[in-house]
Amino acid sequence: MLLKQISVFAENRRGAIMDITGVLLNAGVNMRAISIADTSDFGIVRLIVDKRKEALAALRENGMTVKETDVVALAIDDTPGAFHKALVALTDSGVMVEYSYGFVSPVNGGATIILKCDDQEKALGCLSSKGFKLLTADDVKF
């Protein structure tokens, strides 16, 4: 199953990330994962949240440019080489990873990797057929 990720376009200035998190706070939205990529002029804040529709509405109401993107959430063991094995499977299947970010879960002792691939459906099929555990939006929380 694919998850919906929210991407927020942010000016590269002091307080820009705080503005985004403040909007989410006021909307009662909890972030599950965050990734920030920047250039000299702007950044992209990528988020997995617990209340996606509320987050989108609040961010847009506050004049922020947002986009939804389908991503894959992959559960892996918190051991050396676990992510590498998933990348080998994807590469062998002809799937390219455009970007990823991850976090270690203190609850299940594993890690969660968020992946954006050039062919998300093919990525899901590949990982599933190789026995990797794919997560739903409800799984990406503590």
Secondary structure, DSSP 8 states (H G I E B T S, - for coil): -EEEEEEEEEESSTTHHHHHHHHHHHTT--EEEEEEEE-SSEEEEEEEES-HHHHHHHHHHTT-EEEEEEEEEEEEESSTTHHHHHHHHHHHTT--EEEEEEEE-TTTSEEEEEEEESSHHHHHHHHHHTT-EE--GGGS--
